[in-house]
Amino acid sequence: MADRIESLDLLRGVAIIGTLGTNIWIFTDPGGIVGFFADVPRTGSVGDTVELLLRSLANGKFLGLLTVLFGVGLELQYRSARRRGARWPGWYLWRSALLLIEGALHFVLVFEGDVLMAYAITSFVVAYLVGRSDRAVRAVMIVLGVTQVAVLSLGTAVLLSGSPGQGVQIPGVDPRLYSEGGYFAQVLMRMDNALLLRAEAVIIVPSAVVLFLAGSRLLRAGVFADSDRGQLIRTRLIIAGLLVAAPLNLATGLAGPGWVLLDRYLLPPIVALGLLGLVTTIALRHREAPGRCRRALAAVGRCALSCYVFQNLVASALCYGWGLGLADTLSGYRPWWVIGLWAGISLSFAVLATVWVGRHERGPLEIVWQWAYQRPMAVSRKDTRNARVG
C-alpha cells in the first residue's frame, strides 16, 4: 500500500511475542510437546497456580491474532494485484507455496508446533474466496463457523463424559527424547510422526479460513482507519473480545482439560479480535513520538517471520537435551525460570529486530523469502518479453 498501516507492525509484534508466551511452556517441559499435552496443570501450590493462569492467558489468543493478521495481509496482496491489473490469484499461489515450504522446513528442523503450514494451506483456499461478494464470503464464514462450534461443542461433551483429569497422550513419541536425545533424533522423530504431529495444523484450517476472511473484511470495513466508523468497529471488537469472551476463556482455562477444545480453539479467536481492536485504538491515539517499547514491537512486527523462527530455534537450543538442556535441569524451578526465559528471548529478538530495521526494510528471512518470490516472476516477465521480440 502507498500508506503503510503502522498499527499492523505493532499488532504483528504483539502476536509474535505472545505466541512465544504460549510455546515457551512446550519448550520448557522436560517431555517437550509430549509432556506439555500429557501433563495436567494443577493449582496445588502458588507456582502451579501461576503457571496455569499464565498458560490460560496466552493459550490461542495470540495465535488467533496472528491468523487474523495473515488474512489482512492477503487482502492487501489482493488489492495490490487489482491495482496493477494483475491476474488473481496468479503469482500469489507461488507465495503460498513458499510459505508451505518454509513451514515444512520449520516443522522438521525446529518445532513440532509450526503454524506456517496451516497458514499456507489456508491461503490457498482463501485466495479464491477473497474476491467474492460479501454475501458469498459471509455465507462461507457462517457455515464454517457454525460447523466448528458444533464440532468443538460435541468434542467437549465427549471429553467431559470421559476422564476429565487426564491430559492428551501422543502415542509413539518418547518424551525422554527431548531431554536425552540428540538433535537429529528429534528431526527423525518429527519426520516419522509427521501425520500425527501435523494433525492440529489440519484441524485449525477451517477456523483459520474464517479468521483470514474476517481479517480481510475488517480491513475493508475500516477497522484500521482513524474515523468514527473505525472506532465503532474497534469498540465492538473490544467489548465482544475482552469484556465477554476473555472472562469465559479464563474460566475454561481454569476449569480443567475437559474444556481444552473451547479453551484453545473457540474462545481465543474472539479474544484475539478484542486485542486487535484495543492495540489498534492505542496505536491511533498515540501516533506522535512512539516510545522505545512501541518501536521495538513494531520492529518485531516488520521481522515477524524471522523472529518467529528465531524464538523457536533459540528456545530449542536452550531447553532441549541437544543444547543446554535447561528444561530438565531447571524443572524444579517452574514457573519462575520459564517467565524469565520468555522475557529474555523476547527482549533479545526485540533488540536485534530494532537494530536490523534501522538498516534494512525487511527482516533477514523476509529478504530471502521475498527474493525467492520475486525471482521467478522476473524470469517469467523476461521470457515473455523475449518471446514477443522473437
N, C-alpha and C positions, 0 to 999 in steps of 0.2 A: 504494500500500500504506500501511497505517496506520504500520508501522515501516519507515522508509526503509533500504534496503540501502546502507550507506555505501560499501562496497567497490566498488559499481557505478560511482559517480562517479570513484573513483580509477582503476579499470580503463579507463573511457572516456577519462580524461585521458591515461593512458599510451598508449592506442591512437591518439589524435589526434596527439600529439607524435611517436609512432613512424611514423605514416602520412606525416607531413611528412618524416621521415628517409628514406622511400622516394621520395617525389615530388620532393624537393629536387634529386635528380640529373637529373630530367627538366627542371625549370625552368632549371638552370644549364648545360645543354648548349646550345651555340650553335645547334644544329639542333632544339632543342625535343624533343618526343616522337619526331620522326622520327630525329634524330641519336642519341637515347638508345637506341633499339632497333637502329639500324644499326651503331653503334659497339660493337666487341667489346673489353671491358676487358682490358688486358694486365698482366703482372707484371714488366715490364722495369725499372722504377725504383721507388724507395720510395713516391713519390706514387701511382703506378699501382697498386701492391700494396695500399696503404692504401684507395684508392677501391674496388678490387674487393672487399676484405674488408668494408668498411662497407656497400656495396651488397648484398652477400650476407647480412649480418647483419640488415638491415632488410627485405629483399625478401619481401613477402607475409605476414610474421608478424603485424604489427600490423593489417593489413587483415583477416586471419583472425580476430584477436581482436575487432575491431570488428564483424565479421559475427556472431560468437557472441553478442555483447552485444545486437545487434539482435534476435536470437532470444529472449534473456532479456526484453527489453522487450516483445516481442509476447506472451510468456507472461504477463507482468504485466498487460497490457491485457486478455487473455482472462480472467484471474482477476477483474479489476475488473468486467468485464461480467457474469460469472456471479454475483458478489456482489450486483450491483444488479438482477439478474433481467432484464437487457437481452438482446435478440436478438443472436446472434453468427453471422457476423462483423459484420452490421449496419453501424453507422457506422464501424467500423474500416476498411472498404473506402475510405471517403472520406479517411481518414488516409493510406492507401497511395497514393491518387490525388494528394493534396497532395505527398507525397514524390516521386512521379514528376514532377510539375510543377516542383518545386524542383530536382530533379536535371537536368531538361531545360534549365532556365534556367542552372544552374551549368555544364553542359556547353557550351552555346552561348556564354555570355558570359564564362566564366572559364577552364575547364580541360577538356581532352580526356579526362583520366583520371578523370572523375567516377564515383563508385561508388553514388551515391544512386539512380540509375535502376535499377540492378541490384537494389538492396535493395527498391525499391518493387515490382518485378515479383515478386521472391521472396516478399514479404509477402502479395501477392495469393494465391499458391499455398499458403503455409504457414498462412494464416488458416483454410483449410478442412481442414487436417490436424491442427492443434494440439490440437483437442478429441477426436480419435480415440483408440482404445485404444492402450495401449503396444505391443501386438503389431502393430497396423497401422502405427504410426509406425516401429517397429523394421524392419518389412519394407520400407517406403519408403526408409529410410536405408541399408539393406543393398543394395538394388537399385541405387539411385543411386550409392552409394559404390563398389560393385564395378564398375559401368559406367564411372565416372570413372577409376578406377585402370586399367582395361583400355584406355580411350581414350588416357590420358596415356602409358601404357607403350608402346602402339603408335606414338604420335606421336614419342616419344623414340627408338624404334628407327629410325624413318624419318629423323629428324634426324641420328642418329649414322652412318647409312649414306650421308648426303649429304656436304655440305661443312661440317664442324664448325667451321671458322674464320670463318664468315660470320655477320653479325648478321641481324636481321629487317628486311626492307625494307617501307616503307609507300608504295605507288605513288600517284602523283597529288598528292602533297603536297611542295612545295618547302621544304627545310629552311631556306633563306635567309629565308623569311617571318618566322621567329622573331627574327632579329637585324636584319632590314632592313625588314620590313613594318609597317604600321600596325595599330592595334587592330581596326578594322572589317574589315580584310583578313583577320585571323585569325578573326573571327566568321564571315565569309562562307565561309572555308575549312572550318570545322567544320560549317556547315550543308550545304555541297556534298558533304562526305565523311562525313556522319553515319553511314551504314550501315557503312562501313569502320572508322571510329574507334570505333564502338559495338560492334564485334564481340566484344571481350573481355568487355564487360558482359553479353552474351548467353551467352558461353561459361561464365562463372562461376556462372550461375544454378543449375544442378544441384548444384554443390558448396555454394552458398550455402543451398539448401534443406536440405541435410544439416546444415550448421552452425547454421542457425536452429533446427532441431529439436533439435540437440544442446544448444543454449543453453536451450531450453525444458525439456528432460528433466533437464539438470543442475540447474536451479533446483528442479525437483520432487524430485530426489534429495537435496537439501540441501547442495549444494556451497558455498553461502554461509553456512551455519549454523555457529555455534560449538559443534560437537558432535563426538563421536568418529566418527560416520558421515561427517560433512562433512570432517573431517580425513583420513580414509581415502581418500575420493574425491579430494581435492586432492593427496594424496601420490602416488596412482596417476597422476594427470594430470602431475605434475611429473616422475616417472620416465619416463613414455612420451614426454612432450613435450620436456623439457630434457636428459635423460640419454641418450635413444635417438634421437629424431628430430632434435634440434638438431645433433649432430655429423654425421649423414648429410646434413642440409640444408647445412651448411657445406661439406661435401665436394662436393656437386653444384654449389654456387655457385662453387667454385674450379675445377671440372672443365672448364668451357667452355660455350659457347652450345648445344651439343648436348643438354645436360641441363636446358635452361631450363624445360621443362614440369614436370618433377619439382621443380625448384628453386623455381618460382613458385606452382604450383597444388596439388601433392600433399603435400609435407612441411611447408610453413609452417602450414597449419591445425592440424596435430598439435602443432607448437611453440607455437602460439597457446594451445592448451588447457593446455600446461605453464605458460605465462606467467599464465594465468588462475588456476591453482592456486597459483602462487608469490605473486602480488600479493595474492590474497585471504587467504592464510595470514599474510602480513606485516601486512595491514590488521587482521586479527582479533587478532593477538598484540600489536599496539601501538596500541590504540584510545585510550589516555589521552593527552591533551595533544599532538595531532599538530603536527609542526613546520611551518615555512614551506613547505618543498618539498611535503610531502603536502597541505597546504591549497591550494597553487597547483594541483597536479594535480587535486584534487577540484573546484576551481573551473572548470578547463578542462573537466572531465567534465560539469559542470552546464550549461556553454555549448558543448557538443560541436559542434552544428550550426553555430553562429556562428563558432567557432574554426576549423572545417574550411574553411568558405568564406573566412574572413579570411586564413588562412595561404596559401591558393592565390591569392587576389587580390593580396596583398602581394608574394608571390614572383614573380608575373607582372609586376607593375609595376616591380619591381627588376631583373628579369633580361631581359625581352624588349625588343626594339628600340623599341616604342611607349612604353616607360618609360625607365628609366635605362640599359638595355642592358648590365648588368653581366656577363651570360653571355658575351658576345662580348669585352668589354673585359678581363675577368679570366680568360679561358680558359687563359692560360699559368700560372695560379697554382692550378690544381686539384691536389689536392682540398682544400687548406687553407682557401681562402676559402669554399668550399662548406660546410665544417664550421662556420665562423664565422657564415655566413648562417643556417644551420639553428638554431644556438644563439641568434642574435639574434632571429629571428622567434618562436621558441618562448618565449623569455623575455618578449618584448613582449606576446604574447597571454595568457601566463600572468599577467602583472601586470594587464593590462586585465580579464581574467576575474575575478581576485581582487577588484579594486575593484568590478566590476559586481555580483557576487553578494553583496557586502556591503550592497547597496541593493535588489536585485531577486531574486526567486525563480528566474527563468529568464534565459537569455541573450537578447539583442535579437532575433535571428531566431527563437528559440524562442517569444518572446512573440507575434510576428506570426503565426507558424505555428499556435500554439495558438488565437489569435483566429479565424483562417481555418477551423480545425477545429470550434470550438465554436459559431461564429455560425450556420451552417445548422442545427445541432442545436437551438439555442434558437428559431429561427424555426419549425422544424418542430413543436416542442412547443407553441408559442404557437398555431399554426394548428390543431393537434389540439384544444386546449382551446376555442378559439373555435367549432370545428365542433361540439363536444359541447354547448356552451352554446346554440348556434343550433338 
